[in-house]
């Protein structure tokens, strides 16, 4: 399962959700700042959204290359 950690009023988060929905890719969207900060800090990612997929953590740009 793809987990997308985002935050409120995030244009990149909305864009990624739209891309995944348009491609009929199932995902879980988590809008919780504490969870976002924990996952992002472990992966040293400094901006939302942060994507967790197949035991890896990606920035939006890196994830779009994977899918």
Backbone as CSV, one residue per row, in Angstrom:
resi,resn,N_x,N_y,N_z,CA_x,CA_y,CA_z,C_x,C_y,C_z
1,UNK,0.845,-1.191,0.000,0.000,0.000,0.000,0.882,1.242,0.000
2,UNK,0.508,2.191,-0.794,1.213,3.473,-0.861,0.645,4.369,0.233
3,UNK,1.528,4.962,1.016,1.107,5.921,2.036,1.662,7.290,1.646
4,UNK,0.778,8.260,1.565,1.168,9.623,1.237,0.956,10.470,2.489
5,UNK,2.039,11.059,2.980,1.958,11.952,4.134,1.956,13.379,3.602
6,UNK,0.891,14.098,3.913,0.767,15.456,3.413,0.338,16.404,4.506
7,UNK,0.103,17.637,4.096,-0.364,18.627,5.061,-1.444,19.487,4.415
8,UNK,-2.161,20.182,5.268,-3.264,21.016,4.827,-2.760,22.145,3.915
9,UNK,-3.542,22.482,2.910,-3.237,23.572,1.974,-1.909,23.380,1.242
10,UNK,-1.565,22.140,0.927,-0.313,21.830,0.228,-0.642,21.542,-1.237
11,UNK,-0.193,22.408,-2.140,-0.522,22.245,-3.559,0.130,20.999,-4.153
12,UNK,1.351,20.682,-3.726,2.012,19.473,-4.236,1.303,18.218,-3.739
13,UNK,0.801,18.252,-2.518,0.057,17.110,-1.971,-1.216,16.881,-2.784
14,UNK,-1.937,17.956,-3.068,-3.157,17.856,-3.866,-2.843,17.354,-5.264
15,UNK,-1.775,17.850,-5.843,-1.364,17.427,-7.180,-1.055,15.933,-7.212
16,UNK,-0.318,15.445,-6.219,0.016,14.024,-6.165,-1.236,13.173,-5.974
17,UNK,-2.141,13.614,-5.105,-3.391,12.867,-4.907,-4.158,12.772,-6.226
18,UNK,-4.191,13.852,-6.983,-4.893,13.850,-8.270,-4.225,12.909,-9.269
19,UNK,-2.905,12.899,-9.314,-2.168,12.017,-10.227,-2.468,10.558,-9.900
20,UNK,-2.395,10.201,-8.629,-2.643,8.820,-8.219,-4.093,8.411,-8.498
21,UNK,-5.026,9.303,-8.231,-6.439,9.023,-8.482,-6.694,8.853,-9.982
22,UNK,-6.117,9.738,-10.795,-6.288,9.660,-12.254,-5.737,8.356,-12.821
23,UNK,-4.690,7.825,-12.204,-4.076,6.569,-12.671,-4.677,5.335,-11.999
24,UNK,-5.736,5.552,-11.220,-6.408,4.458,-10.493,-5.444,3.675,-9.595
25,UNK,-4.535,4.395,-8.947,-3.581,3.785,-8.026,-4.117,3.978,-6.601
26,UNK,-4.271,2.877,-5.887,-4.771,2.967,-4.514,-3.688,3.526,-3.598
27,UNK,-4.109,4.392,-2.684,-3.169,4.971,-1.725,-3.921,5.386,-0.478
28,UNK,-3.165,5.531,0.593,-3.706,6.045,1.847,-3.123,7.433,2.042
29,UNK,-3.991,8.424,2.268,-3.524,9.791,2.487,-3.578,10.092,3.978
30,UNK,-2.453,10.494,4.526,-2.354,10.772,5.960,-2.015,12.242,6.136
31,UNK,-2.971,12.986,6.694,-2.769,14.416,6.905,-2.603,14.657,8.404
32,UNK,-1.416,14.335,8.883,-1.093,14.465,10.297,0.339,14.984,10.394
33,UNK,0.480,16.177,10.896,1.810,16.816,10.915,2.830,16.010,11.710
34,UNK,2.415,15.408,12.810,3.362,14.637,13.621,3.885,13.440,12.823
35,UNK,2.987,12.702,12.176,3.404,11.560,11.354,4.291,12.009,10.200
36,UNK,3.895,13.102,9.554,4.680,13.653,8.443,6.092,13.991,8.904
37,UNK,6.208,14.661,10.030,7.528,15.076,10.527,8.398,13.861,10.885
38,UNK,7.801,12.832,11.473,8.564,11.638,11.861,9.117,10.934,10.627
39,UNK,8.252,10.670,9.651,8.675,9.961,8.435,9.671,10.808,7.645
40,UNK,9.374,12.095,7.497,10.248,12.983,6.717,11.619,13.135,7.360
41,UNK,11.663,13.272,8.673,12.958,13.471,9.331,13.830,12.226,9.239
42,UNK,13.220,11.035,9.334,14.003,9.806,9.198,14.627,9.695,7.815
43,UNK,13.899,10.182,6.802,14.384,10.090,5.425,15.126,11.363,4.984
44,UNK,15.200,12.321,5.891,15.857,13.608,5.602,15.227,14.324,4.413
45,UNK,13.915,14.283,4.373,13.142,14.990,3.350,12.551,16.220,4.015
46,UNK,12.701,17.356,3.340,12.329,18.613,3.971,11.026,19.226,3.466
47,UNK,10.306,18.546,2.564,9.063,19.131,2.072,8.009,18.055,1.840
48,UNK,6.771,18.457,1.997,5.641,17.549,1.756,5.319,17.565,0.263
49,UNK,4.754,16.507,-0.243,4.397,15.271,0.418,5.576,14.308,0.525
50,UNK,5.444,13.372,1.455,6.425,12.302,1.631,5.674,10.996,1.379
51,UNK,6.249,10.122,0.576,5.571,8.898,0.172,6.329,7.689,0.691
52,UNK,5.586,6.769,1.292,6.141,5.518,1.785,5.609,4.407,0.876
53,UNK,6.526,3.656,0.247,6.125,2.622,-0.707,7.184,1.534,-0.751
54,UNK,6.768,0.289,-0.572,7.690,-0.866,-0.581,8.885,-0.669,0.355
55,UNK,8.625,-0.240,1.563,9.660,-0.036,2.590,10.685,1.036,2.230
56,UNK,10.355,1.906,1.285,11.205,3.044,0.938,10.418,4.324,1.147
57,UNK,11.141,5.418,1.320,10.508,6.723,1.499,11.012,7.637,0.387
58,UNK,10.066,8.345,-0.245,10.381,9.150,-1.425,9.857,10.576,-1.305
59,UNK,10.519,11.481,-2.011,9.932,12.785,-2.277,8.930,12.582,-3.405
60,UNK,8.115,13.562,-3.668,7.140,13.440,-4.751,7.839,13.207,-6.088
61,UNK,8.886,13.970,-6.350,9.601,13.874,-7.627,10.218,12.495,-7.824
62,UNK,10.844,11.970,-6.795,11.458,10.640,-6.888,10.390,9.559,-7.051
63,UNK,9.282,9.717,-6.368,8.206,8.710,-6.445,7.582,8.660,-7.835
64,UNK,7.408,9.810,-8.457,6.804,9.847,-9.791,7.678,9.111,-10.819
65,UNK,8.972,9.040,-10.581,9.862,8.289,-11.469,9.708,6.787,-11.245
66,UNK,9.306,6.390,-10.040,9.146,4.976,-9.685,7.851,4.406,-10.265
67,UNK,6.802,5.207,-10.225,5.507,4.692,-10.715,5.428,4.974,-12.154
